[in-house]
Each structure stands twice: as C-alpha cells, then as structure tokens.
Amino acid sequence: MKHSPQEIEFLQLVKELQKALASGLDSLGGKTPKNPEARYMGFVAKAVNTAADGYIVLREAYRVNASKLLIRPALEVILAAAAVENERGFLVRKAYAEWKDWGKMLTDSASIAQHQQKWDEFEKRVKAEDPSCPIVLKNFTVQEMSKLAKMEKHYEMSYRIYCKFTHGALDAIGGNLSGFTDDTDTAVMAWCAFQAIGFLQKHTPAKFPEMEELLERVDRLLFPQTEAGGIVASRDGRHSPTG
C-alpha cells in the first residue's frame, strides 16, 4: 500500500504543524494562565496535539480507518475554542453542561450532594472573579456551538461526516464513506492543528519556532485562492498564528 503524492504532502504538513504545536505547549511549562479562557485554550491545544500525534502514527502505518476516529475529537475542540473566543460566558456554559452530564452517572445521595456542591463553589468563584460574566445554565448542541464559533461550514462539511465514524454509523463501519473521505482526512487534521496554534498564540504567551515557510505551505494547501471544492477549501473561521 502506498500513499498518494497529495497524501504525503499533507501528512508532512500535519507532522510539522504538530511539532510546532508541541513546541508551543512546552514553552508554557511553569506559566500561570492569565484567565480561564487562556487555560482552556491550553487544554484545546493539548487535545489537538494528542489527536494529531496519534493520527500521524496510524496514517503512516496505513491504518487509515483507525486514523479517522481521531478527526472528530480534534474538530470538536476547535469548534469549542472558537465559541469560547466569540461568545462571552460560553466557557461557563460549557462547564455547566459537562458538570450536568457527569451528574447523570451518580446514583447515591451523598455523591449527588457533593457534585452539586462542586458546581455551587465553581459558580461562586466565577461571580467573585468576574461579576459581569454571563452565567447561562443550559445545555447546547454541537451545531449551536458551531454557530457561536462562526464555523457552521466546518460543522456541516466536516464534523457531521466524521461523527459517522465515531458513532459507528452503518455507512461508516460498512466502508461506504472511506473512499469519500480518504483524500481529505489529513487536510482536516492539518487545519485543526493550524487552528490550535492560532488559539494558543493569541491567548497565551506560548513561543513557537520560526514558521514563515511552514505558514506559506499552509496558505497554499489549506487556503487556496480559488475555490477547490474540498472540505477545508474555505477561509471561514481561520485563525492565523501570524496575528
């Protein structure tokens, strides 16, 4: 089995972006985030770095089907990061939704009471640290999150597709979608790594190696000036690490 020339080029791009992302994360060692949003961007970058690292290993070993399972998590955290950046208070709303979801697994009254206490303490801390922060106590869908992120096209064109692989949809596990996504998988992962670098640079003091040549290739491969018709052929939601 051999990768196509296009796949080899995009895979090399992912490897270099992941290396830069890892370097940026390493540079944050021992530094305290300036606010909860900055801390969250660090979590996002770590998640994408882990997904990209695993993706590279699987793809280079020609475990193409397995590699597809890592794309949706990377996409979802990028959508979440953009929503946090664009919608003040969304990080608190996301924390509430995740807290409530954890609560569904608790059955004894002591654990439920302790779980409620954790949220009460968290909400009290938010109000003390940022009194004007909106506190919205309701759940949300990924589709709604993508609208807040202003990345609806990436939700419709990419996220929906890769959900089929992680949800075990019949057309995915039956192999009907494999050929449809094979040529774009690595481009999508490269886009996620690029976005993570941008979020990390914008919200944290992370330091990155010289990337001028790398960013030129990012522009050429991920953001072509002409309509390419591919999954990532749109500049919508672009966060450039060059500011």
TORKOL-4160 file (C-alpha; in steps of 0.2 Angstrom, whole numbers, padded with zeros to 4 digits, m for minus):
243
<pt num="1" X="0000" Y="0000" Z="0000"/>
<pt num="2" X="0006" Y="0017" Z="m0004"/>
<pt num="3" X="0000" Y="0035" Z="0000"/>
<pt num="4" X="m0003" Y="0047" Z="m0015"/>
<pt num="5" X="0008" Y="0061" Z="m0018"/>
<pt num="6" X="m0005" Y="0073" Z="m0011"/>
<pt num="7" X="m0007" Y="0062" Z="0005"/>
<pt num="8" X="0012" Y="0063" Z="0008"/>
<pt num="9" X="0012" Y="0081" Z="0006"/>
<pt num="10" X="m0002" Y="0084" Z="0018"/>
<pt num="11" X="0004" Y="0071" Z="0030"/>
<pt num="12" X="0021" Y="0081" Z="0031"/>
<pt num="13" X="0011" Y="0097" Z="0034"/>
<pt num="14" X="0002" Y="0089" Z="0049"/>
<pt num="15" X="0019" Y="0082" Z="0056"/>
<pt num="16" X="0027" Y="0099" Z="0055"/>
<pt num="17" X="0011" Y="0108" Z="0062"/>
<pt num="18" X="0010" Y="0095" Z="0077"/>
<pt num="19" X="0029" Y="0098" Z="0080"/>
<pt num="20" X="0026" Y="0117" Z="0081"/>
<pt num="21" X="0011" Y="0115" Z="0092"/>
<pt num="22" X="0020" Y="0103" Z="0104"/>
<pt num="23" X="0034" Y="0116" Z="0105"/>
<pt num="24" X="0022" Y="0130" Z="0109"/>
<pt num="25" X="0014" Y="0119" Z="0123"/>
<pt num="26" X="0031" Y="0115" Z="0130"/>
<pt num="27" X="0036" Y="0134" Z="0131"/>
<pt num="28" X="0021" Y="0136" Z="0143"/>
<pt num="29" X="0028" Y="0125" Z="0156"/>
<pt num="30" X="0028" Y="0133" Z="0173"/>
<pt num="31" X="0017" Y="0148" Z="0167"/>
<pt num="32" X="0001" Y="0153" Z="0175"/>
<pt num="33" X="m0013" Y="0156" Z="0163"/>
<pt num="34" X="m0020" Y="0174" Z="0163"/>
<pt num="35" X="m0038" Y="0169" Z="0164"/>
<pt num="36" X="m0049" Y="0154" Z="0162"/>
<pt num="37" X="m0051" Y="0156" Z="0143"/>
<pt num="38" X="m0032" Y="0156" Z="0142"/>
<pt num="39" X="m0031" Y="0140" Z="0152"/>
<pt num="40" X="m0045" Y="0132" Z="0141"/>
<pt num="41" X="m0035" Y="0136" Z="0125"/>
<pt num="42" X="m0021" Y="0126" Z="0133"/>
<pt num="43" X="m0032" Y="0111" Z="0135"/>
<pt num="44" X="m0038" Y="0113" Z="0117"/>
<pt num="45" X="m0020" Y="0113" Z="0111"/>
<pt num="46" X="m0016" Y="0098" Z="0121"/>
<pt num="47" X="m0031" Y="0089" Z="0114"/>
<pt num="48" X="m0027" Y="0093" Z="0096"/>
<pt num="49" X="m0009" Y="0089" Z="0099"/>
<pt num="50" X="m0013" Y="0072" Z="0106"/>
<pt num="51" X="m0025" Y="0068" Z="0091"/>
<pt num="52" X="m0013" Y="0074" Z="0078"/>
<pt num="53" X="0001" Y="0064" Z="0086"/>
<pt num="54" X="m0009" Y="0048" Z="0086"/>
<pt num="55" X="m0016" Y="0052" Z="0068"/>
<pt num="56" X="0002" Y="0053" Z="0061"/>
<pt num="57" X="0007" Y="0036" Z="0069"/>
<pt num="58" X="m0009" Y="0027" Z="0062"/>
<pt num="59" X="m0008" Y="0035" Z="0045"/>
<pt num="60" X="0010" Y="0032" Z="0042"/>
<pt num="61" X="0006" Y="0014" Z="0047"/>
<pt num="62" X="m0008" Y="0014" Z="0034"/>
<pt num="63" X="m0021" Y="0011" Z="0047"/>
<pt num="64" X="m0032" Y="0023" Z="0038"/>
<pt num="65" X="m0049" Y="0018" Z="0045"/>
<pt num="66" X="m0042" Y="0019" Z="0063"/>
<pt num="67" X="m0035" Y="0036" Z="0060"/>
<pt num="68" X="m0052" Y="0043" Z="0055"/>
<pt num="69" X="m0058" Y="0041" Z="0073"/>
<pt num="70" X="m0046" Y="0054" Z="0079"/>
<pt num="71" X="m0053" Y="0068" Z="0067"/>
<pt num="72" X="m0069" Y="0071" Z="0076"/>
<pt num="73" X="m0062" Y="0075" Z="0093"/>
<pt num="74" X="m0050" Y="0087" Z="0086"/>
<pt num="75" X="m0063" Y="0096" Z="0076"/>
<pt num="76" X="m0075" Y="0097" Z="0091"/>
<pt num="77" X="m0062" Y="0105" Z="0102"/>
<pt num="78" X="m0058" Y="0118" Z="0089"/>
<pt num="79" X="m0076" Y="0122" Z="0087"/>
<pt num="80" X="m0077" Y="0124" Z="0106"/>
<pt num="81" X="m0062" Y="0135" Z="0107"/>
<pt num="82" X="m0069" Y="0147" Z="0093"/>
<pt num="83" X="m0086" Y="0148" Z="0103"/>
<pt num="84" X="m0077" Y="0152" Z="0119"/>
<pt num="85" X="m0067" Y="0166" Z="0110"/>
<pt num="86" X="m0083" Y="0173" Z="0101"/>
<pt num="87" X="m0096" Y="0171" Z="0115"/>
<pt num="88" X="m0093" Y="0179" Z="0132"/>
<pt num="89" X="m0098" Y="0167" Z="0146"/>
<pt num="90" X="m0098" Y="0151" Z="0134"/>
<pt num="91" X="m0084" Y="0143" Z="0144"/>
<pt num="92" X="m0095" Y="0143" Z="0160"/>
<pt num="93" X="m0110" Y="0137" Z="0150"/>
<pt num="94" X="m0099" Y="0123" Z="0143"/>
<pt num="95" X="m0093" Y="0119" Z="0161"/>
<pt num="96" X="m0111" Y="0118" Z="0167"/>
<pt num="97" X="m0116" Y="0106" Z="0153"/>
<pt num="98" X="m0101" Y="0094" Z="0156"/>
<pt num="99" X="m0105" Y="0095" Z="0175"/>
<pt num="100" X="m0123" Y="0091" Z="0172"/>
<pt num="101" X="m0118" Y="0076" Z="0161"/>
<pt num="102" X="m0106" Y="0069" Z="0174"/>
<pt num="103" X="m0121" Y="0070" Z="0187"/>
<pt num="104" X="m0131" Y="0058" Z="0177"/>
<pt num="105" X="m0119" Y="0044" Z="0182"/>
<pt num="106" X="m0121" Y="0047" Z="0200"/>
<pt num="107" X="m0134" Y="0037" Z="0210"/>
<pt num="108" X="m0132" Y="0039" Z="0229"/>
<pt num="109" X="m0137" Y="0054" Z="0238"/>
<pt num="110" X="m0120" Y="0058" Z="0245"/>
<pt num="111" X="m0112" Y="0059" Z="0229"/>
<pt num="112" X="m0125" Y="0069" Z="0221"/>
<pt num="113" X="m0124" Y="0082" Z="0235"/>
<pt num="114" X="m0105" Y="0083" Z="0234"/>
<pt num="115" X="m0107" Y="0085" Z="0215"/>
<pt num="116" X="m0119" Y="0099" Z="0217"/>
<pt num="117" X="m0108" Y="0107" Z="0230"/>
<pt num="118" X="m0094" Y="0107" Z="0217"/>
<pt num="119" X="m0104" Y="0117" Z="0205"/>
<pt num="120" X="m0110" Y="0129" Z="0218"/>
<pt num="121" X="m0092" Y="0133" Z="0223"/>
<pt num="122" X="m0087" Y="0135" Z="0205"/>
<pt num="123" X="m0101" Y="0147" Z="0201"/>
<pt num="124" X="m0097" Y="0157" Z="0217"/>
<pt num="125" X="m0079" Y="0158" Z="0211"/>
<pt num="126" X="m0084" Y="0164" Z="0194"/>
<pt num="127" X="m0095" Y="0178" Z="0201"/>
<pt num="128" X="m0082" Y="0184" Z="0213"/>
<pt num="129" X="m0068" Y="0184" Z="0199"/>
<pt num="130" X="m0079" Y="0191" Z="0185"/>
<pt num="131" X="m0095" Y="0198" Z="0191"/>
<pt num="132" X="m0101" Y="0203" Z="0174"/>
<pt num="133" X="m0098" Y="0186" Z="0166"/>
<pt num="134" X="m0115" Y="0179" Z="0159"/>
<pt num="135" X="m0120" Y="0163" Z="0168"/>
<pt num="136" X="m0131" Y="0153" Z="0156"/>
<pt num="137" X="m0136" Y="0136" Z="0164"/>
<pt num="138" X="m0142" Y="0126" Z="0150"/>
<pt num="139" X="m0136" Y="0113" Z="0138"/>
<pt num="140" X="m0131" Y="0116" Z="0120"/>
<pt num="141" X="m0129" Y="0106" Z="0104"/>
<pt num="142" X="m0113" Y="0105" Z="0094"/>
<pt num="143" X="m0122" Y="0113" Z="0080"/>
<pt num="144" X="m0127" Y="0128" Z="0091"/>
<pt num="145" X="m0109" Y="0129" Z="0097"/>
<pt num="146" X="m0103" Y="0129" Z="0078"/>
<pt num="147" X="m0114" Y="0144" Z="0075"/>
<pt num="148" X="m0107" Y="0153" Z="0091"/>
<pt num="149" X="m0090" Y="0149" Z="0084"/>
<pt num="150" X="m0095" Y="0156" Z="0067"/>
<pt num="151" X="m0089" Y="0139" Z="0059"/>
<pt num="152" X="m0105" Y="0132" Z="0053"/>
<pt num="153" X="m0097" Y="0127" Z="0036"/>
<pt num="154" X="m0085" Y="0116" Z="0045"/>
<pt num="155" X="m0098" Y="0108" Z="0056"/>
<pt num="156" X="m0109" Y="0104" Z="0040"/>
<pt num="157" X="m0095" Y="0099" Z="0029"/>
<pt num="158" X="m0083" Y="0090" Z="0041"/>
<pt num="159" X="m0089" Y="0087" Z="0058"/>
<pt num="160" X="m0106" Y="0079" Z="0053"/>
<pt num="161" X="m0096" Y="0067" Z="0042"/>
<pt num="162" X="m0083" Y="0061" Z="0055"/>
<pt num="163" X="m0097" Y="0059" Z="0068"/>
<pt num="164" X="m0102" Y="0044" Z="0057"/>
<pt num="165" X="m0086" Y="0036" Z="0061"/>
<pt num="166" X="m0085" Y="0038" Z="0079"/>
<pt num="167" X="m0104" Y="0035" Z="0081"/>
<pt num="168" X="m0102" Y="0018" Z="0072"/>
<pt num="169" X="m0115" Y="0023" Z="0058"/>
<pt num="170" X="m0119" Y="0009" Z="0046"/>
<pt num="171" X="m0112" Y="0018" Z="0031"/>
<pt num="172" X="m0096" Y="0021" Z="0040"/>
<pt num="173" X="m0092" Y="0004" Z="0048"/>
<pt num="174" X="m0098" Y="m0004" Z="0031"/>
<pt num="175" X="m0084" Y="0006" Z="0022"/>
<pt num="176" X="m0096" Y="0016" Z="0011"/>
<pt num="177" X="m0088" Y="0033" Z="0017"/>
<pt num="178" X="m0070" Y="0028" Z="0017"/>
<pt num="179" X="m0066" Y="0032" Z="m0001"/>
<pt num="180" X="m0076" Y="0048" Z="0001"/>
<pt num="181" X="m0066" Y="0055" Z="0015"/>
<pt num="182" X="m0048" Y="0047" Z="0012"/>
<pt num="183" X="m0042" Y="0061" Z="0002"/>
<pt num="184" X="m0047" Y="0075" Z="0014"/>
<pt num="185" X="m0044" Y="0067" Z="0031"/>
<pt num="186" X="m0026" Y="0073" Z="0033"/>
<pt num="187" X="m0031" Y="0091" Z="0027"/>
<pt num="188" X="m0044" Y="0092" Z="0040"/>
<pt num="189" X="m0032" Y="0086" Z="0054"/>
<pt num="190" X="m0019" Y="0099" Z="0047"/>
<pt num="191" X="m0032" Y="0113" Z="0048"/>
<pt num="192" X="m0036" Y="0108" Z="0066"/>
<pt num="193" X="m0018" Y="0109" Z="0071"/>
<pt num="194" X="m0016" Y="0125" Z="0062"/>
<pt num="195" X="m0031" Y="0132" Z="0072"/>
<pt num="196" X="m0024" Y="0126" Z="0088"/>
<pt num="197" X="m0008" Y="0135" Z="0085"/>
<pt num="198" X="m0018" Y="0151" Z="0082"/>
<pt num="199" X="m0028" Y="0150" Z="0098"/>
<pt num="200" X="m0013" Y="0146" Z="0108"/>
<pt num="201" X="m0003" Y="0161" Z="0101"/>
<pt num="202" X="m0017" Y="0173" Z="0103"/>
<pt num="203" X="m0022" Y="0169" Z="0121"/>
<pt num="204" X="m0006" Y="0163" Z="0129"/>
<pt num="205" X="0012" Y="0168" Z="0129"/>
<pt num="206" X="0017" Y="0152" Z="0120"/>
<pt num="207" X="0033" Y="0153" Z="0110"/>
<pt num="208" X="0034" Y="0145" Z="0093"/>
<pt num="209" X="0049" Y="0141" Z="0081"/>
<pt num="210" X="0051" Y="0151" Z="0065"/>
<pt num="211" X="0036" Y="0146" Z="0054"/>
<pt num="212" X="0036" Y="0158" Z="0039"/>
<pt num="213" X="0040" Y="0144" Z="0027"/>
<pt num="214" X="0028" Y="0132" Z="0035"/>
<pt num="215" X="0014" Y="0145" Z="0035"/>
<pt num="216" X="0017" Y="0148" Z="0017"/>
<pt num="217" X="0013" Y="0130" Z="0014"/>
<pt num="218" X="m0002" Y="0131" Z="0025"/>
<pt num="219" X="m0009" Y="0145" Z="0014"/>
<pt num="220" X="m0005" Y="0136" Z="m0002"/>
<pt num="221" X="m0013" Y="0119" Z="0004"/>
<pt num="222" X="m0027" Y="0124" Z="0016"/>
<pt num="223" X="m0032" Y="0141" Z="0010"/>
<pt num="224" X="m0031" Y="0141" Z="m0009"/>
<pt num="225" X="m0036" Y="0157" Z="m0018"/>
<pt num="226" X="m0048" Y="0148" Z="m0030"/>
<pt num="227" X="m0062" Y="0138" Z="m0025"/>
<pt num="228" X="m0056" Y="0120" Z="m0023"/>
<pt num="229" X="m0072" Y="0111" Z="m0018"/>
<pt num="230" X="m0064" Y="0102" Z="m0004"/>
<pt num="231" X="m0069" Y="0100" Z="0014"/>
<pt num="232" X="m0056" Y="0114" Z="0020"/>
<pt num="233" X="m0056" Y="0125" Z="0005"/>
<pt num="234" X="m0064" Y="0139" Z="0014"/>
<pt num="235" X="m0056" Y="0153" Z="0024"/>
<pt num="236" X="m0071" Y="0153" Z="0036"/>
<pt num="237" X="m0065" Y="0153" Z="0054"/>
<pt num="238" X="m0047" Y="0155" Z="0050"/>
<pt num="239" X="m0036" Y="0159" Z="0065"/>
<pt num="240" X="m0019" Y="0164" Z="0059"/>
<pt num="241" X="m0004" Y="0162" Z="0070"/>
<pt num="242" X="0004" Y="0177" Z="0062"/>
<pt num="243" X="m0010" Y="0188" Z="0070"/>
